[in-house]
Amino acid sequence: MPDSIDASRKIRELLDMGDEELMAELERSFRASDERHQKIDETLDEMLQEVDRLLLRIDEMESDALEEDDNDLGER
């Protein structure tokens, strides 16, 4: 996160730009934002897949535990 001095300097730079230069800067900024969004989206997808995998494993473990309990009761 930029501090106030960096932000002030960047604002002054933007105000000093001509229309074409400002449009190019905005395009670069939008492109960088899109790239960051894509990376975040991919990471989130990976995390959700891992959560799904873990939930499936928990379900399997609970099912195994229930089967063991049923087997123990059947042996008595």
Phi, psi and omega in degrees: 000126181288148176278177185296328179293315178297319180295318179298316180297317181295320178297317178298319178299315181296320180293332181277351183282150172282173183301313182294317180295320178295318178297320178295319179295317177298319178298315178298319180295316179296320180296316179296320178296318178298320179295317178297318179299317180298316179297317179297316180298316179296318179296318178298318177300316179297318180295318179295322177296320178294318177299316178300318180296317179294319178296321177297318179295320177299315178301318179297317180295319178295320179296317178299318180296319179295320178296320178296318178297317179297319178296319179297319179292323180291333181280344183278000000 
